């Protein structure tokens, strides 16, 4: 049954993306957008024009697209090893690369990798307190230290608040979801 297969894959992929989003919010958003496109295609099919055979082929093709997204997600989850960084550091690396690419400024891959490691160390240092996310003094110190770290590393070449906000959002997501334990257990 093509529609049953599609729905099962859809649920599996949504769960996988949600789980990945606890650690790497940036990449999870990208995979979620790809998933939404497939779902939109499924939802906007013209039910009156298709025969049962055409519908089955159409839904099978969409199921194949879901499988490709799932495969890509699994590859992305393991890509940190090829980069020589940890699972957690890759989340910060992905933010740095995405913002660099979105804004089109030059910043070498090696510098992104090194900066991602430094950001993770900084976040780990500040987030060692259980109540760090609710304590304004710790969050303010993290904000200041992160600003200095980014500035010292020349990222971005011209200051952009978006970079800072995305890194802070990932830092808060990273620790608030308990993803550190999840990611460490995964490695």
Number of C-alpha atoms within 10 A of each C-alpha: 8 16 15 11 12 22 13 12 17 20 11 14 21 16 12 16 24 17 15 23 22 20 29 28 23 21 21 22 15 13 21 17 12 14 20 12 11 18 15 10 13 15 10 8 13 9 10 6 9 12 10 10 9 11 17 15 13 18 22 17 15 20 23 14 16 21 16 12 19 21 13 12 20 14 11 14 18 14 15 17 12 8 14 11 16 19 22 22 22 27 25 29 27 19 21 26 17 15 16 19 12 9 11 9 13 11 16 10 13 10 15 21 21 14 20 25 19 17 22 20 13 16 23 15 11 17 20 10 11 11 11 17 17 9 11 11 11 16 18 11 12 20 17 11 16 19 16 12 16 18 14 9 13 13 22 19 13 9 13 12 10 10 19 18 12 17 23 19 13 22 25 16 18 26 20 16 13 12 19 17 12 15 17 11 8 9 10
